[in-house]
Structure formats: C-alpha cells, structure tokens
C-alpha cells in the first residue's frame, strides 16, 4: 500500500496576526495531478493541559467562560506555552495561575495535534501528582477561573453526561486512561 505524497507549497501569505495565533493562506500543488489549491492554516504556539490530582484522588478542575462557544465550561487547567518556556514549565505555571495549586511531580502523558487540517501546533498533556494549594488563583487579563473538585472516579460519568465537553480535555483524560 502506498502512502499519500506531500504537497508542494508554491506560496504562503500571512493574512491575520492575532494575540494567540496567526492565519496564513497557502497555495499548494497536488502531487498526483499537479492541480493547485488554496488552503488556510492557523499557526499557533504549542498548548498544554494539566490533570491536577490531589492525594484524595480529586481532580482540581476549572470552570470558565469560553467566548468561542459562549458557554461556561468545566475543564482542566491549560494554556499556551510561552516563548522560551518548555511545555513542563508552562504546565506548572498554568496550574498555579488558574488554580493556586502546585504539584509534587509533573509527568508528561501524551500530546495531540488539535486539528491537523488547520493547526500546526500540539497540545501536551501532563498529570500533576499530589497537588496542594499554595496561593490564590492569579487570573490575568480577560481570564476568570473558578476551581471545582471532581473525584477522579467520576470523570468518565461527567464526560458521558455532557458536563465535560472540551475535546482537548477529553483527549487528556484518554491519555490518563492509557496509563492506568
């Protein structure tokens, strides 16, 4: 069985520069036919997700308003890997900022491409072991998070009930289930 060949990029044009991503238009040539097509790509820094688990086996989750869906969601802490920062450093920072918690140990359990048809980045998932609260929540800018504790044993039921719907959060808990 043969594999699809890579397309040849003929030109790229930046279209939009936003605070958290860039959009570019690419004109590419199909390897089989030589036809040209236009595609759009979202260029973004890598992201992280953190599953913070207390010694009592509760997951420290956050509720926050999301402008894309116009809803309040239940998620795990997450965010962007800043320039010059490793994914692990970003995970520790986001955990502290969004929840006020720190981990005794962070462990990388997987990574996904959020949508390879459009995005060029990855979302790295960490489990934060034996977290404990050391500070108040430090939301900056337009972010407002509220902590909610969910027993780890109930997370699957909360997903099935539709209380946890963020695709990258579902992927994070899938990575966790593969390691158990």
N, C-alpha and C positions, 0 to 999 in steps of 0.2 A: 504494500500500500504506500503510495507516495504522499508526501506532506505538501500542504499549500506553500507556494513560494512567497517570499517577501515582495511587497510592492515597492516600486521605485519612487522616491519622493522627488518631484520636479520643482516645487517651490513651497515655501511656507511664508505666511503673512500674519503678523500679530494683529489681532482685532480689538481686544479689550483687556485692559490691565485693571484688575480688581484687588482689593486688600488681601484676599486669601487665595486667589487663583488668577491665571491668565487664560485667555481663549485665543487660539490661533486657527487659521484656515490653511489646509494643506491640499495641494493638488498633486495627485499621485497617478502613476501608470500601472495598470493591471498587468501582471507578469504573463498571463496566458494570452490575452487579447491585444495588449498594447493600448487599450482604451484608457482615457484619462477620466478621473472622477475627483470631486471635491469632498473633503472631509473636514470636520471640526474636532479639535482636541482641546481638552481642559488640562492645562499644565498646573500642577499643584505640588506643594511640598508634601512629604510623607506625613501620615497621621498616626496617632497611637490610640489604643483603647486599654483601659486598666480594669481588671476584675479584682476589686479590693475585698478580701475575705478576712473577717475578724476571727479571733481564737474560738468564738462561739459558733462559727460557720455561717455567719450572716454576711451577705454581700452589701457593701456600702454603695448604694445607687444614688443617682441624682435625678430630680425632676426639673425640667426647664422648658421654657417656651421656645419653639423652633419656628422660625419665620417661613421656611420653605413649605411646611405642612400646615402652618397656622394653628398648631396644637401644642399642648403641654405633653412632653414625652417622659417616659421612665427609661433611663439609660445608665450606663456605667461611665465613669469619668473618661474623657478623651479630648483630643485636640491635635493641634499642628506641631510638628517637630520644627522648632525654630532654627534658623541658620546657625551653624556652628555647634549644634546640640545633637547628641546621639538620641535614638529612639528611647533608650532606657532613661536618659536624663529627662526627656520630655514626659515620659510616663510618671516619673517621680514628681516632677513639677506640677503637672496637671492634677494628679491625685491630691497634692497638698492644696493647690489653689481652689479646686472645685469642692473639696470635702473637708479640708483641715486635717486629713489623715496622712500618716507615713507608714511605710511597710518595713517589717524586719528584713524582708528579702523580696526582690522583684525577679520574676522568671519569665523570659520570653517564651510564648507557647505557639506562636504562629504569625502569619502575615497573609493578607489577601490584597488583590488589586480590586478597588471598589467597583470599577466598571471598565474593563479594558477596551470597550468600544469607544469610550470618550475620555477616560482619565489616564494619566501617565504615572500616577503615584501608587504607593502601597499604604496599607493600614496595618501596623504592627500591634499585636495583642500581647499583653503582659498579665500575669496573675501577681497580685500583691499579697504576700503571705502575712498573716498575723498583724493586720493593720491596727493602729491605735490613733486616737485623736490627739493632736498636739497643738492645734491652733484653730481659730475660727476660719470659716470659709472666706477666701480672698477673691471674690469676683471682681474682675476689672472690665472697664468699658461697658459694653452692652450685655454682658452675660449675667444671669442670675440663676444660681442653682440652689436647690433645697435637697438636703440629704434624706434618704428613705432607706430603711434596712429591710432586706428581703432574705429570709432563710434560703441558703443555697439549695436545699432540697425542694423548695417551692418555685424555683426559677422556671423550670420546664412548664409547670402548670400556668404560670403567669404569661409565658410566651404563647401557649396554646389558647389562653383566654383573650389574647389580643392586648394585654396590658404592656407588653414589651414588643415593639414592632420595628425598631431601628435595625435595618439589615446588618450593619456592621457590629451591632451589639449581639445579634443572633449568631453571626459568624464567630464572635469572640467566645460565646458560650459553647459553640460547636467545638472550637479548638480545645476548650477546657474538657469537654466530654471525651475527646480522643485520648487525653492523657490519664483519665481516671481508670 
